[in-house]
């Protein structure tokens, strides 16, 4: 089989992305869309293989059942509630089932053309390197939900092609959530240089694991030697630096095998392996099973 060209779907328009997900929706405003997510009775497992978007996404979710949630390399079981923030142009994948309800917001930077400050420097929740996810209890969800509801009510009631009131309320909501995130981090002590390096390393792995597979490549991006990066990662995490790359790649492989009908060879090429045999060796080294055995057991 001839190797396929690595191609990650890239959505530049909100409506194009909406057409690719199970929840029906369409926006007349190309820069802004609010989507209420409601629990449905139909059994539905949602999985999206790696993709990119040119616009922002954030959401507040409440769990109404027993679920496992996967966002990038973050996997959490049965969260009461959580918020997730995603900046444009990152590689992204996710999976969850139909036991979630809450609020989802998609917007482009053009949505705040009247806002003269540097958006990224003002709202650090949208990290340019990785997904930000906060999990918490139902009481915290209930405290945050009215702030989202105010935006959504303004969105529903304002002119469908402008939503100026809703955009202003959205800006206020983002300021509120920045303060919320600061409160959540107050109890976290000062990080050491090695801890900061580990965080940056993990962020880079999350965004480049499909095309960068060596510690040296990441060390070059971080302007340190591969030896210093390896020692720092080992000191803080207890794991080898290469393990973070392998685990991130194996996690995506398992999701593709479990949640899609793509052939094993197709998955191998999608994950940028030179051939299916090398993918099979890698997968067995990580899981103790061949891709076919894993699919038969977990599909």
C-alpha positions as a Markdown table, in Angstrom:
| # | Residue | x | y | z |
|---|---|---|---|---|
| 1 | Unk | 0.0 | 0.0 | 0.0 |
| 2 | Unk | 1.4 | 3.4 | -1.0 |
| 3 | Unk | 1.9 | 5.8 | 1.9 |
| 4 | Unk | -0.8 | 8.4 | 2.1 |
| 5 | Unk | 0.0 | 12.1 | 2.5 |
| 6 | Unk | -0.4 | 13.2 | 6.1 |
| 7 | Unk | -3.4 | 15.4 | 6.1 |
| 8 | Unk | -5.0 | 16.9 | 9.3 |
| 9 | Unk | -8.5 | 18.5 | 8.6 |
| 10 | Unk | -8.3 | 22.3 | 9.1 |
| 11 | Unk | -11.5 | 24.2 | 9.6 |
| 12 | Unk | -11.4 | 27.9 | 8.8 |
| 13 | Unk | -15.2 | 28.5 | 9.0 |
| 14 | Unk | -17.4 | 27.8 | 12.0 |
| 15 | Unk | -20.2 | 26.4 | 9.9 |
| 16 | Unk | -17.9 | 23.9 | 8.2 |
| 17 | Unk | -16.9 | 22.6 | 11.6 |
| 18 | Unk | -20.5 | 22.5 | 12.8 |
| 19 | Unk | -21.4 | 20.4 | 9.8 |
| 20 | Unk | -18.8 | 17.8 | 10.8 |
| 21 | Unk | -20.1 | 17.2 | 14.4 |
| 22 | Unk | -23.3 | 15.3 | 15.5 |
| 23 | Unk | -25.0 | 18.4 | 17.0 |
| 24 | Unk | -27.1 | 20.2 | 14.4 |
| 25 | Unk | -26.4 | 23.9 | 14.2 |
| 26 | Unk | -25.6 | 26.8 | 11.8 |
| 27 | Unk | -24.7 | 30.4 | 12.3 |
| 28 | Unk | -25.6 | 33.4 | 10.2 |
| 29 | Unk | -22.7 | 35.3 | 11.9 |
| 30 | Unk | -19.5 | 33.8 | 10.5 |
| 31 | Unk | -17.5 | 35.1 | 13.5 |
| 32 | Unk | -19.6 | 33.9 | 16.5 |
| 33 | Unk | -21.8 | 31.0 | 17.5 |
| 34 | Unk | -23.4 | 29.8 | 20.8 |
| 35 | Unk | -24.5 | 26.2 | 21.1 |
| 36 | Unk | -26.4 | 24.7 | 24.0 |
| 37 | Unk | -25.5 | 21.1 | 24.5 |
| 38 | Unk | -28.4 | 19.0 | 25.9 |
| 39 | Unk | -28.4 | 15.4 | 27.0 |
| 40 | Unk | -30.1 | 13.2 | 24.5 |
| 41 | Unk | -31.6 | 9.8 | 24.9 |
| 42 | Unk | -29.9 | 8.3 | 21.9 |
| 43 | Unk | -26.7 | 6.4 | 22.7 |
| 44 | Unk | -24.0 | 8.4 | 21.1 |
| 45 | Unk | -20.2 | 8.2 | 21.4 |
| 46 | Unk | -18.5 | 11.2 | 19.9 |
| 47 | Unk | -14.9 | 10.9 | 18.8 |
| 48 | Unk | -13.0 | 13.4 | 16.6 |
| 49 | Unk | -9.6 | 12.4 | 15.2 |
| 50 | Unk | -6.9 | 15.1 | 15.1 |
| 51 | Unk | -7.9 | 18.3 | 13.4 |
| 52 | Unk | -7.3 | 22.0 | 13.6 |
| 53 | Unk | -9.5 | 25.1 | 13.7 |
| 54 | Unk | -8.7 | 28.7 | 12.9 |
| 55 | Unk | -11.1 | 30.0 | 15.5 |
| 56 | Unk | -11.5 | 29.9 | 19.3 |
| 57 | Unk | -13.5 | 27.4 | 21.3 |
| 58 | Unk | -14.5 | 27.2 | 24.9 |
| 59 | Unk | -17.2 | 25.4 | 26.8 |
| 60 | Unk | -18.8 | 24.7 | 30.2 |
| 61 | Unk | -20.0 | 21.1 | 30.7 |
| 62 | Unk | -22.0 | 19.3 | 33.3 |
| 63 | Unk | -21.8 | 15.5 | 33.5 |
| 64 | Unk | -25.2 | 13.8 | 33.8 |
| 65 | Unk | -24.0 | 10.2 | 33.7 |
| 66 | Unk | -21.0 | 7.9 | 33.8 |
| 67 | Unk | -18.4 | 9.0 | 31.3 |
| 68 | Unk | -14.8 | 9.2 | 30.3 |
| 69 | Unk | -13.7 | 12.5 | 28.8 |
| 70 | Unk | -10.6 | 12.8 | 26.6 |
| 71 | Unk | -9.1 | 16.1 | 25.4 |
| 72 | Unk | -5.7 | 15.8 | 23.8 |
| 73 | Unk | -3.6 | 13.9 | 26.4 |
| 74 | Unk | -6.0 | 14.7 | 29.3 |
| 75 | Unk | -8.3 | 11.8 | 30.3 |
| 76 | Unk | -10.7 | 12.2 | 33.2 |
| 77 | Unk | -13.3 | 9.7 | 34.4 |
| 78 | Unk | -16.7 | 10.8 | 35.6 |
| 79 | Unk | -16.0 | 14.5 | 36.2 |
| 80 | Unk | -18.9 | 16.3 | 37.9 |
| 81 | Unk | -18.3 | 19.4 | 35.6 |
| 82 | Unk | -15.5 | 21.0 | 33.7 |
| 83 | Unk | -14.5 | 23.9 | 31.4 |
| 84 | Unk | -12.3 | 23.6 | 28.4 |
| 85 | Unk | -10.5 | 26.4 | 26.4 |
| 86 | Unk | -8.8 | 25.9 | 23.0 |
| 87 | Unk | -6.9 | 28.5 | 21.0 |
| 88 | Unk | -6.7 | 28.5 | 17.2 |
| 89 | Unk | -4.3 | 26.4 | 15.1 |
| 90 | Unk | -3.6 | 23.7 | 17.7 |
| 91 | Unk | -3.8 | 20.0 | 16.8 |
| 92 | Unk | -6.9 | 18.8 | 18.7 |
| 93 | Unk | -8.9 | 15.7 | 19.3 |
| 94 | Unk | -11.6 | 14.7 | 21.8 |
| 95 | Unk | -14.1 | 12.0 | 22.7 |
| 96 | Unk | -17.0 | 11.8 | 25.1 |
| 97 | Unk | -20.6 | 10.4 | 25.0 |
| 98 | Unk | -24.1 | 11.9 | 25.2 |
| 99 | Unk | -24.1 | 12.4 | 29.0 |
| 100 | Unk | -22.9 | 16.0 | 28.8 |
| 101 | Unk | -25.0 | 19.2 | 28.9 |
| 102 | Unk | -23.9 | 22.8 | 29.0 |
| 103 | Unk | -22.7 | 25.7 | 26.9 |
| 104 | Unk | -20.3 | 25.8 | 23.9 |
| 105 | Unk | -19.0 | 29.0 | 22.3 |
| 106 | Unk | -17.1 | 29.3 | 19.0 |
| 107 | Unk | -15.7 | 32.7 | 17.9 |
| 108 | Unk | -13.1 | 34.3 | 15.7 |
| 109 | Unk | -10.8 | 37.2 | 16.7 |
| 110 | Unk | -12.9 | 39.4 | 14.4 |
| 111 | Unk | -15.7 | 39.0 | 16.9 |
| 112 | Unk | -13.9 | 41.6 | 19.0 |
| 113 | Unk | -12.7 | 44.0 | 16.3 |
| 114 | Unk | -13.8 | 46.8 | 18.7 |
| 115 | Unk | -11.4 | 45.4 | 21.4 |
| 116 | Unk | -8.1 | 47.1 | 21.0 |
| 117 | Unk | -6.0 | 45.2 | 23.5 |
| 118 | Unk | -3.8 | 42.2 | 22.7 |
| 119 | Unk | -6.3 | 39.3 | 23.0 |
| 120 | Unk | -3.8 | 36.6 | 23.8 |
| 121 | Unk | -2.0 | 38.7 | 26.5 |
| 122 | Unk | -5.4 | 39.6 | 28.1 |
| 123 | Unk | -7.0 | 36.2 | 28.1 |
| 124 | Unk | -4.3 | 33.7 | 29.1 |
| 125 | Unk | -6.9 | 30.9 | 29.3 |
| 126 | Unk | -6.5 | 30.5 | 25.5 |
| 127 | Unk | -3.0 | 29.1 | 25.7 |
| 128 | Unk | -1.3 | 29.1 | 22.2 |
| 129 | Unk | 0.4 | 25.8 | 23.0 |
| 130 | Unk | -2.2 | 23.5 | 24.6 |
| 131 | Unk | -5.7 | 22.9 | 25.7 |
| 132 | Unk | -6.7 | 24.3 | 29.2 |
| 133 | Unk | -9.1 | 22.2 | 31.1 |
| 134 | Unk | -10.5 | 22.8 | 34.6 |
| 135 | Unk | -12.6 | 20.2 | 36.4 |
| 136 | Unk | -14.8 | 20.9 | 39.4 |
| 137 | Unk | -18.0 | 20.0 | 41.2 |
| 138 | Unk | -21.7 | 20.7 | 40.3 |
| 139 | Unk | -21.8 | 23.6 | 42.8 |
| 140 | Unk | -19.1 | 25.4 | 40.8 |
| 141 | Unk | -21.0 | 24.7 | 37.6 |
| 142 | Unk | -24.1 | 26.2 | 39.1 |
| 143 | Unk | -22.1 | 29.3 | 40.1 |
| 144 | Unk | -20.7 | 29.7 | 36.6 |
| 145 | Unk | -23.8 | 28.8 | 34.5 |
| 146 | Unk | -25.7 | 32.1 | 35.0 |
| 147 | Unk | -22.7 | 34.0 | 33.5 |
| 148 | Unk | -22.9 | 31.8 | 30.4 |
| 149 | Unk | -26.7 | 32.0 | 30.4 |
| 150 | Unk | -26.5 | 35.8 | 30.2 |
| 151 | Unk | -24.4 | 35.5 | 27.0 |
| 152 | Unk | -26.7 | 32.9 | 25.5 |
| 153 | Unk | -29.8 | 34.9 | 26.2 |
| 154 | Unk | -28.3 | 38.0 | 24.6 |
| 155 | Unk | -27.3 | 35.8 | 21.7 |
| 156 | Unk | -30.8 | 34.4 | 21.2 |
| 157 | Unk | -32.4 | 37.9 | 21.5 |
| 158 | Unk | -30.1 | 40.1 | 19.5 |
| 159 | Unk | -29.9 | 40.6 | 15.7 |
| 160 | Unk | -28.8 | 37.4 | 14.2 |
| 161 | Unk | -26.2 | 38.9 | 12.0 |
| 162 | Unk | -24.5 | 41.1 | 14.6 |
| 163 | Unk | -25.1 | 39.9 | 18.2 |
| 164 | Unk | -23.4 | 43.1 | 19.5 |
| 165 | Unk | -24.9 | 42.8 | 23.0 |
| 166 | Unk | -23.9 | 39.1 | 23.2 |
| 167 | Unk | -20.4 | 39.9 | 22.1 |
| 168 | Unk | -20.0 | 42.5 | 24.8 |
| 169 | Unk | -21.4 | 40.1 | 27.4 |
| 170 | Unk | -19.0 | 37.4 | 26.0 |
| 171 | Unk | -16.1 | 39.8 | 26.6 |
| 172 | Unk | -17.3 | 40.3 | 30.2 |
| 173 | Unk | -17.6 | 36.6 | 30.6 |
| 174 | Unk | -14.0 | 36.0 | 29.5 |
| 175 | Unk | -12.8 | 38.6 | 32.1 |
| 176 | Unk | -14.8 | 36.8 | 34.8 |
| 177 | Unk | -13.3 | 33.4 | 33.8 |
| 178 | Unk | -9.8 | 34.8 | 33.9 |
| 179 | Unk | -10.4 | 35.8 | 37.5 |
| 180 | Unk | -11.9 | 32.4 | 38.2 |
| 181 | Unk | -8.8 | 30.6 | 36.8 |
| 182 | Unk | -6.5 | 32.8 | 39.0 |
| 183 | Unk | -8.6 | 31.7 | 42.1 |
| 184 | Unk | -8.2 | 28.1 | 41.1 |
| 185 | Unk | -4.4 | 28.4 | 40.8 |
| 186 | Unk | -3.8 | 30.4 | 44.1 |
| 187 | Unk | -3.0 | 27.2 | 46.0 |
| 188 | Unk | -0.4 | 26.1 | 43.5 |
| 189 | Unk | 3.2 | 26.9 | 44.7 |
| 190 | Unk | 5.9 | 28.6 | 42.7 |
| 191 | Unk | 7.2 | 26.2 | 40.0 |
| 192 | Unk | 10.9 | 25.3 | 39.6 |
| 193 | Unk | 12.7 | 25.9 | 36.3 |
| 194 | Unk | 12.5 | 22.1 | 35.7 |
| 195 | Unk | 8.7 | 22.1 | 36.3 |
| 196 | Unk | 8.3 | 25.0 | 33.9 |
| 197 | Unk | 10.4 | 23.2 | 31.3 |
| 198 | Unk | 8.3 | 20.0 | 31.7 |
| 199 | Unk | 5.1 | 21.9 | 31.2 |
| 200 | Unk | 6.5 | 23.6 | 28.0 |
| 201 | Unk | 7.7 | 20.2 | 26.8 |
| 202 | Unk | 4.3 | 18.5 | 27.3 |
| 203 | Unk | 2.6 | 21.4 | 25.6 |
| 204 | Unk | 4.9 | 21.1 | 22.6 |
| 205 | Unk | 4.4 | 17.3 | 22.5 |
| 206 | Unk | 0.6 | 17.8 | 22.4 |
| 207 | Unk | 0.9 | 20.0 | 19.4 |
| 208 | Unk | 3.6 | 18.3 | 17.4 |
| 209 | Unk | 3.5 | 14.6 | 18.2 |
| 210 | Unk | 2.4 | 13.7 | 14.7 |
| 211 | Unk | 5.5 | 15.0 | 13.0 |
| 212 | Unk | 8.2 | 15.3 | 15.7 |
| 213 | Unk | 9.2 | 12.0 | 17.4 |
| 214 | Unk | 12.7 | 12.7 | 19.0 |
| 215 | Unk | 13.7 | 14.4 | 22.2 |
| 216 | Unk | 16.3 | 16.3 | 20.2 |
| 217 | Unk | 13.7 | 18.0 | 18.1 |
| 218 | Unk | 11.8 | 19.3 | 21.2 |
| 219 | Unk | 15.1 | 20.3 | 22.9 |
| 220 | Unk | 15.9 | 22.5 | 19.8 |
| 221 | Unk | 12.4 | 24.1 | 20.0 |
| 222 | Unk | 13.0 | 24.8 | 23.7 |
| 223 | Unk | 16.6 | 26.1 | 23.2 |
| 224 | Unk | 18.2 | 23.5 | 25.6 |
| 225 | Unk | 20.3 | 20.5 | 25.1 |
| 226 | Unk | 18.6 | 17.1 | 24.7 |
| 227 | Unk | 20.5 | 15.8 | 27.8 |
| 228 | Unk | 19.3 | 18.7 | 29.9 |
| 229 | Unk | 15.7 | 18.3 | 28.8 |
| 230 | Unk | 15.9 | 14.5 | 29.5 |
| 231 | Unk | 17.3 | 15.0 | 32.9 |
| 232 | Unk | 14.8 | 17.7 | 33.9 |
| 233 | Unk | 11.8 | 15.7 | 32.7 |
| 234 | Unk | 13.1 | 12.6 | 34.5 |
| 235 | Unk | 13.7 | 14.6 | 37.7 |
| 236 | Unk | 10.3 | 16.2 | 37.8 |
| 237 | Unk | 8.1 | 13.4 | 36.4 |
| 238 | Unk | 10.0 | 10.2 | 37.0 |
| 239 | Unk | 9.5 | 9.3 | 33.4 |
| 240 | Unk | 11.8 | 9.4 | 30.4 |
| 241 | Unk | 11.2 | 12.3 | 28.0 |
| 242 | Unk | 10.6 | 10.0 | 25.1 |
| 243 | Unk | 7.8 | 8.3 | 27.1 |
| 244 | Unk | 5.7 | 11.4 | 26.8 |
| 245 | Unk | 5.9 | 11.4 | 23.0 |
| 246 | Unk | 5.2 | 7.6 | 22.8 |
| 247 | Unk | 2.2 | 7.8 | 25.3 |
| 248 | Unk | 0.6 | 10.7 | 23.4 |
| 249 | Unk | 1.0 | 8.9 | 20.1 |
| 250 | Unk | -0.3 | 5.6 | 21.6 |
| 251 | Unk | -3.3 | 7.4 | 23.1 |
| 252 | Unk | -4.3 | 8.8 | 19.8 |
| 253 | Unk | -3.8 | 5.4 | 18.1 |
| 254 | Unk | -6.0 | 3.7 | 20.7 |
| 255 | Unk | -8.8 | 6.3 | 20.1 |
| 256 | Unk | -8.6 | 5.9 | 16.3 |
| 257 | Unk | -8.8 | 2.1 | 16.7 |
| 258 | Unk | -11.6 | 2.1 | 19.2 |
| 259 | Unk | -13.8 | 4.9 | 17.8 |
| 260 | Unk | -13.4 | 4.8 | 14.0 |
| 261 | Unk | -13.7 | 2.1 | 11.3 |
| 262 | Unk | -10.5 | 3.1 | 9.6 |
| 263 | Unk | -8.2 | 0.2 | 8.6 |
| 264 | Unk | -5.1 | -0.4 | 10.6 |
| 265 | Unk | -2.9 | 0.6 | 7.6 |
| 266 | Unk | -4.8 | 3.8 | 7.2 |
| 267 | Unk | -4.4 | 4.7 | 10.9 |
| 268 | Unk | -0.7 | 4.0 | 10.6 |
| 269 | Unk | -0.3 | 6.5 | 7.8 |
| 270 | Unk | -2.6 | 9.0 | 9.4 |
| 271 | Unk | -0.3 | 8.9 | 12.5 |
| 272 | Unk | 2.7 | 9.4 | 10.2 |
| 273 | Unk | 4.3 | 6.0 | 10.5 |
| 274 | Unk | 6.4 | 4.8 | 7.6 |
| 275 | Unk | 4.4 | 1.6 | 7.2 |
| 276 | Unk | 1.9 | -0.5 | 9.0 |
| 277 | Unk | 4.5 | -3.0 | 10.3 |
| 278 | Unk | 6.4 | -0.2 | 12.1 |
| 279 | Unk | 3.1 | 1.0 | 13.6 |
| 280 | Unk | 2.3 | -2.5 | 14.7 |
| 281 | Unk | 5.6 | -2.9 | 16.5 |
| 282 | Unk | 5.2 | 0.5 | 18.2 |
| 283 | Unk | 1.6 | -0.3 | 19.3 |
| 284 | Unk | 2.5 | -3.7 | 20.7 |
| 285 | Unk | 5.4 | -2.1 | 22.6 |
| 286 | Unk | 3.0 | 0.3 | 24.2 |
| 287 | Unk | 0.0 | -1.9 | 24.9 |
| 288 | Unk | 1.2 | -5.5 | 24.8 |
| 289 | Unk | -1.3 | -6.2 | 22.0 |
| 290 | Unk | -1.4 | -5.8 | 18.2 |
| 291 | Unk | -3.7 | -3.1 | 16.8 |
| 292 | Unk | -6.1 | -5.8 | 15.5 |
| 293 | Unk | -6.2 | -7.5 | 18.9 |
| 294 | Unk | -6.8 | -4.2 | 20.6 |
| 295 | Unk | -9.7 | -3.4 | 18.2 |
| 296 | Unk | -11.3 | -6.8 | 18.7 |
| 297 | Unk | -11.2 | -6.4 | 22.5 |
| 298 | Unk | -12.2 | -2.8 | 22.8 |
| 299 | Unk | -14.3 | -1.8 | 19.7 |
